[in-house]
Amino acid sequence: MRKNVFYLLVLFFFIVSCNRESIQNETSGLEAYQKDPLTAKQINAEINQSIKSKGSFNWSQTSDHFLWSAVFRGNRMVSIGFGSSKDDFDRSKSPNSSEIEKELLSVIKKHEGKDERGFLLLSDQYLNQMDVVIEKQETLTELRKMKTIRYLEPADYHYFEYEAAYNTNAKSSGSGSSGCGFSSTTLNTADYTSTTPSAKIPWAFTKHSIPNAWNYSTGAGITIGLIDTGVSPEQTLLGNSFNNGASSGRTISKFGVYNSDGSADQCGHGTKMASVMTAPRNNAGLPVGVAYNANLIAYRAAENVVLETSSEQTAVKTAFTELGNNNNVKIISMSMGHIFSVGKIEDGVKYAYSKGKLIFCAGGTSTSFTNFVGVIFPAWMPETQAITGVKENTSNKKCDVCHSGSQIDFTFQMERSSGSNVPVLSYYNGQSDYVGGSSVATAATAGIAALVWSKNPSWTREQVLTKMRQSATYYPNPDSSYGYGNINVLNAVQ
């Protein structure tokens, strides 16, 4: 009997022990699942699914674990926008910004177990925004509970780089995956006409009645800010010879805010955008710009047109705030972007807009990789004018690689039936090239705005926009995917 009781007790403890071990193993497995970050492939898949099903993706709508996984895969860098409300982005108008920032830093310090010097990367002087390094998911969880957080996002998650690793079709932005190119091409004589003293007028300009508009306005007295990949140091017409011929009494300035390596274009994209807006009208026998008498301030803010690295996003934000603070600047043009929103860039755009700037952004240019995306960021923002490119003699047939959608405001003809795009200056001195996509459409439209504003220098941004709309194809009833359509520039300056 005692022996039987002994065996029963042994069996009981064995069962209890096994059950406890099983529970511990299950708990341990659950904890491991919670702590292990998602792979970049899993993260990208959810981003793509959100865009396909909802039309957009926002980090604020994801779980703590998903967000932390992206932070983990993005060098642990986090961008935080803070304030007493969703519109509290401007430090100068935010009396509680210092106190809010200190509270956030104390929460990070507590949960990360580090001094501020160990995690604070940047605190913006104009915006309620900072970049930090965060290692622990619990830190993100606590921060997201705070009412003073406007957004909390991975600051260095390389979506496109990861997508390229899993998707052999991962190319976007026209020429290659980056929009960069240094080619020079002999222009087809059918793609331009000549004007005095010896300049080439791109065919697209004639389609929009720009040459006739020059009888009324050439952009004199207006300063355009360009945020792009910089301007070529080898193209003298965008350098020492910017102010000559019929283009007189104006200036060009170049700044570099990306990676501290100067203002020189190392991609080629920015040079072409500067050309279509402001290339001089002289006797060099090369393509002229839309606003050939306007001033230009060009910022090198990115390596290429895809704004996915922390350094690029910070540089673009800086360019918007500096141009916003420049009282001489009326217009800002940016033919770069991302397929989802970036909080710090959004803050920069809103800051520049609050200073009265008229902002034009590219609606998007893609090949097979991102052709499921509609209008890209920041063109979809209400503070910007979204521009896309259309085929010759149309206002509602997008170019083969252009995006369209309900956020588009204007279109520009930039693709011929022959396949030719818009003639521009090349990266190299004395040479020409072609450029297409929503990029050139955006820069050209910014140049058109300069013509309208130059003709009416006392006008506000809203008055300039109203005139542009009234002079476009679909006014007063914008098309559902192409906005007001093509602008008749002659009508816009009369």
BELDAHU-V441219 format. One record per backbone hydrogen bond with DSSP energy under -1.0 kcal/mol. NH is the residue of the N-H (numbers start at 1). CO is the residue of the C=O. If there is no record, write none. Layout:
NH/CO, NH/CO
This chain:
5/1, 6/2, 7/3, 8/4, 9/5, 10/6, 11/7, 12/8, 13/9, 14/10, 15/11, 16/12, 17/13, 18/14, 19/15, 20/16, 21/17, 22/18, 23/19, 24/20, 25/21, 26/22, 27/23, 28/24, 29/25, 30/26, 31/27, 32/28, 33/29, 34/30, 35/31, 36/32, 43/39, 44/40, 45/41, 46/42, 47/43, 48/44, 49/45, 50/46, 51/47, 52/48, 53/49, 54/50, 55/51, 61/58, 62/59, 67/63, 68/64, 69/65, 70/66, 71/67, 72/68, 73/69, 76/71, 77/74, 78/132, 79/153, 80/130, 81/151, 82/128, 83/148, 88/85, 89/87, 91/126, 93/90, 94/91, 97/94, 100/96, 101/97, 102/98, 103/99, 104/100, 105/101, 106/102, 107/103, 108/104, 109/105, 110/106, 111/107, 112/108, 113/109, 118/115, 119/116, 120/116, 121/131, 122/131, 124/129, 128/89, 129/127, 130/80, 131/122, 132/78, 133/119, 134/76, 140/136, 141/137, 142/138, 143/139, 144/140, 146/143, 149/146, 150/81, 151/81, 153/79, 155/77, 159/157, 162/158, 163/159, 164/160, 165/161, 167/163, 170/167, 171/169, 173/365, 176/174, 181/267, 185/432, 191/188, 193/201, 195/199, 198/282, 199/195, 200/286, 201/193, 203/191, 205/202, 206/202, 207/203, 209/206, 210/205, 213/209, 214/210, 215/212, 216/213, 217/213, 222/219, 224/295, 225/331, 226/297, 227/333, 228/299, 231/263, 238/235, 239/236, 241/236, 242/239, 246/281, 247/244, 253/296, 255/298, 257/300, 261/258, 265/231, 272/268, 273/269, 274/270, 275/271, 276/272, 277/273, 278/274, 279/275, 285/198, 288/200, 289/279, 290/276, 291/277, 293/218, 294/291, 295/222, 296/251, 297/224, 298/253, 299/226, 300/255, 301/228, 305/178, 307/337, 308/306, 313/309, 314/310, 315/311, 316/312, 317/313, 318/314, 319/315, 320/316, 321/317, 322/318, 323/319, 324/320, 325/321, 329/326, 330/223, 331/223, 332/358, 333/225, 334/360, 337/305, 338/377, 346/342, 347/343, 348/344, 349/345, 350/346, 351/347, 352/348, 353/349, 354/350, 356/353, 357/352, 358/330, 360/332, 361/385, 362/334, 363/387, 366/401, 373/370, 376/363, 377/338, 380/376, 381/378, 384/381, 385/359, 387/361, 388/410, 390/412, 391/397, 392/415, 394/391, 399/389, 402/399, 403/364, 405/481, 408/405, 409/386, 410/386, 411/485, 412/388, 414/390, 415/390, 416/420, 419/416, 422/435, 424/433, 426/431, 431/428, 433/424, 435/422, 441/437, 442/438, 443/439, 444/440, 445/441, 446/442, 447/443, 448/444, 449/445, 450/446, 451/447, 452/448, 453/449, 454/450, 455/451, 456/452, 459/456, 464/460, 465/461, 466/462, 467/463, 468/464, 469/465, 470/466, 471/467, 472/469, 473/486, 474/484, 475/472, 477/474, 479/483, 483/479, 484/409, 485/482, 488/471, 489/208, 489/487, 492/488, 493/489
